[in-house]
């Protein structure tokens, strides 16, 4: 029997989707083999996926259009 995927339900709120994307990237990187190259790209993927969520949240908080 397979375990249900907690990320399978659709989310239409873009901010929530970015947060979920960052979490899924972290879970994905945990499955990769340990090598110098993978460690470099794992760190880059985690930083960039988290950054997109934070940048979007910050842009939503601006006062001007």
Residue, then its C-alpha position, 0 to 999 in steps of 0.5 A: x500500500x502506498x502512502x498518500x502524498x500530502x502535496x497532491x491536493x491543488x492550491x490556487x493561492x500563488x503564495x502557498x504554491x511557492x511555499x509548497x514548491x520550496x518544501x518539495x525542493x527540500x524533500x527532493x534534495x534529500x533523495x539525491x546521492x552525496x557528491x560534490x556536484x550534488x551538494x553544490x546544486x542541492x544548496x543552490x536549489x534550496x536557496x533559489x526556491x526559498x528565495x522566490x517565495x520570500x521575494x513574492x511575499x515581500x512584493x505583495x507587501x509593497x504600498x505602490x503598484 
